[in-house]
Amino acid sequence: MRTTLNIDDDILAAIKDLAQKERVSAGQILSRLARESLTSRNFQQGSSAQKSVAGFRPFPPREKIVSNDQVDRLRDEEGI
């Protein structure tokens, strides 16, 4: 299905980055992420309790998206 959406620039950049790495379309990435988010058992609207993932408790969501390019740049700066 085709539709027009207004997507924030940082979100679109992250989607395109994932799409390039997985060699699929941005639409496929967006659909998968939306489906995962809407059907996740960990998704509890209004709940502050977070389950651990691989023994770690994830940070709470923030307004800013961090791309792989940003992480790689920080690794390079820190020599990691």
C-alpha positions, 0 to 999 in steps of 0.5 A: 500500500502506498501512502504519504507520511511526514517522518522526522529527519532523524527517524528517516535517516535511521530507517535508511541506514538500516535499509541499506545495511539489510539491503531492503527498502525503507518501507520494509524497515518501517513496516517491520519496526512498527509491527514489532513495536505495536505487537511487542509483549514488552510494550506496556502503555503507561507502565514504567516497569522495564524487563531486562534484555540479556541481563541488562535493563534498557535505558528509557526512550528518549526524544533523540535517535542515535544512528550507527554512524554516530556510534561509529564516529564516537568509537573512532574518537575514543579509539575503541 
